[in-house]
Amino acid sequence: MLSLPPLTLYIHLPWCVRKCPYCDFNSHAVKDQIPEAEYVATLMADLDNLLPQVWKRPVHAIFFGGGTPSLFSGAAISQILDGVRARLQLSPHAEVTLEANPGTVEHDHFARYRTAGVNRISLGVQSFNDQHLRRLGRIHGSDEARLAINSIRGAGFDNFNIDLMFGLPGQTEQQALLDIDTALSFEPTHLSHYQLTLEPNTAFAANPPVLPDEDSIADCQQACAENLIAAGFEHYEVSAWSRPRHACQHNLNYWQFGDYLAIGAGAHGKLTMPATQTILRYARHRHPKIYLAAPATGNWNAEYRELDDSERSFDFFLNGLRLRAGISLPVFQARTGLPLASIAETVAAATRQGLLQASDERLWPTELGWRFLNDLQAMFLPADNANGPPDMQPADVSAVIAGEH
């Protein structure tokens, strides 16, 4: 039987100053001016539309993603959060994260975000090396990154994430280690450390840069990991490192197959309905123009469907196996509504191959399974669906969630 998991809220703000050549997220370069007031009103109408499905359920975390949410004013973020509080029951200690990019935030914006109710910042630095930043198409330099981090700290944020990438064009292991050491010097509570990948339908995919070879990337990743461990960070997810008790709460809920409301252009949500024993997934229209018209047209969704049993199982393992702690078997049963017998054969095969370890109540990847995580995840693809569930082709299994999205 399905039971209700924790609920979080994702808010997508889709505009950027410029589209980065490696980015495959739903982001749109600002041409004239962001229609801030209209977009905030549409977000509230979007949330109103969803309220009957989550009535009286507490929200444990909020995440502003993008795009570049820090292009929005402190007043707009305050208006959004005030609207959320008026409509939803927010847990007293809910983590409220806002993504920001250096170069898009005035010095006093962080203080305004904090006053609005944001209590965690995720800063997309990517590198402290100016040459690498230029190759990545970033609009900021290393000085602006340092200034932004100091502004975050100066505004009173003691909980913040720094995004870093490795495996960059021309990057040496020593340069990657210097990025780690520079980030650690600012005493963040969380680091997202992820490999640059060439995603389909991006500028880098069309004109690929020359990247370090696989062995060099693996050596670099290991060396960086050793530095982070020595600094007291826990590697709790494939691309995520945190100090104790500072894992990103929204993303942790996502990886543990929790529920998440999602509002904004291109936002993806998941909701559990115990009364009907169904799990719903939906996606809002990606283009801001279509999304902004939704209050008038009533046409919110690009996708809206129920997950069948095989999709529930695959989605659960696709996300849960990213966690070092692995998967709780009682949680699998409660959040998918499926019996353990439905996964017994695959679990046995993965265990025989040395990819998975098991106890009475938990499954977790071995070191070999962690190294070949894509192969381990792919074992849980439905046997009768070689192409995977809708919108999940085999090639997508190897995709790594970039940064904090």
MOMOQUI-V919337 format. One record per run of one state. SS is the DSSP state (hx for helix, st for strand, lp for the rest). FROM is the first residue (numbers start at 1). LEN is the number of residues. If there is no record, write none. Layout:
ss = (SS | SS)
from = (FROM | FROM)
len = (LEN | LEN)
This chain:
ss = (lp | st | lp | st | lp | st | lp | hx | lp | st | lp | hx | lp | hx | lp | st | lp | hx | lp | st | lp | hx | lp | hx | lp | st | lp | hx | lp | st | lp | hx | lp | hx | lp | st | lp | st | lp | hx | lp | st | lp | st | lp | st | lp | hx | lp | st | lp | hx | lp | st | lp | st | hx | lp | hx | lp | hx | lp | st | lp | st | lp | hx | lp | hx | lp | hx | lp)
from = (1 | 7 | 14 | 15 | 17 | 28 | 30 | 36 | 54 | 58 | 67 | 69 | 72 | 74 | 88 | 89 | 101 | 109 | 117 | 120 | 127 | 130 | 136 | 142 | 155 | 160 | 167 | 173 | 186 | 190 | 196 | 203 | 207 | 214 | 231 | 234 | 238 | 240 | 243 | 249 | 256 | 259 | 264 | 268 | 274 | 278 | 285 | 288 | 298 | 301 | 307 | 309 | 321 | 323 | 324 | 327 | 329 | 337 | 340 | 343 | 344 | 353 | 356 | 359 | 362 | 366 | 367 | 372 | 373 | 379 | 394 | 399)
len = (6 | 7 | 1 | 2 | 11 | 2 | 6 | 18 | 4 | 9 | 2 | 3 | 2 | 14 | 1 | 12 | 8 | 8 | 3 | 7 | 3 | 6 | 6 | 13 | 5 | 7 | 6 | 13 | 4 | 6 | 7 | 4 | 7 | 17 | 3 | 4 | 2 | 3 | 6 | 7 | 3 | 5 | 4 | 6 | 4 | 7 | 3 | 10 | 3 | 6 | 2 | 12 | 2 | 1 | 3 | 2 | 8 | 3 | 3 | 1 | 9 | 3 | 3 | 3 | 4 | 1 | 5 | 1 | 6 | 15 | 5 | 7)
